[in-house]
Amino acid sequence: MNLQSKDQSTLRFKWMLAGFALFGLPVLVGLGCWQLQRADQKQQLLDSMQQAEQLQYLPLSESLSDVQYSMLALQGEFDRQQYFLLDNRTREGRVGYEVIALFQPLQEAHLILVNLGWTPAGNSRDELPNVDLPSGVVSLALMAKAEQSSLVLARDQWAEGWPKRIQAIDTQRVEVLLQQPIWHATAKTRESVVDDLDIRWTLNLMTPERHRGYAFQWFALATALLILLVVSWFRLQGEKHHE
């Protein structure tokens, strides 16, 4: 290799090192910091759930729109004719639905959506489960959570009639459908309300420790890249000095 070609190769290598330094390191460090932020958010969420140990009746004037997790005890009645089936919910490898019922607390104008548990799907998509909801005034122990937006790849098409199969809970859309105010929160029952429904809830939540583990991996990659860049730079300078 002649001197000119070697100088061109050295220049290209320098530009490659500069590219790694300018783009690779900030990306890796940024990913590590993001994972640490997610770990803090998850820890705050778990702390708020642990603090909500005492059941408290919901004040009549209180909105659930800003609640993360809250334990509630309510009395009211179910709409036995109209309920939703939250699609594509699995238990032990079986596909099914979670039953989302409309619950009217006593002396309240707002309805609240209550997840009563899981039921298996039928052999055909056209076969929807028939859920026998309780009649009359019932008492519920609930864990309520502020509504969060869900990712739906396509517009959720709701068929005519009841029950309605849905892909995600959307309280604003339910309000428009029923022409009745809905609390912008969802609740899961802590006790069995319908015998055939499975209420073995699992917390779909990545732990703070796992986020911190990912952060460590990103920071370790950033450190390895930095060491590689420094060693390569000094080696390049040593070769240049030797020449």
Beta strands, then each sheet from edge to edge (+ up, - down):
strand 1: 56-57
strand 2: 69-91
strand 3: 94-105
strand 4: 111-120
strand 5: 138-146
strand 6: 164-166
strand 7: 182-189
sheet 1: 1+ 2+ 3- 4+ 7+ 5-
sheet 2: 1+ 2+ 6+
end
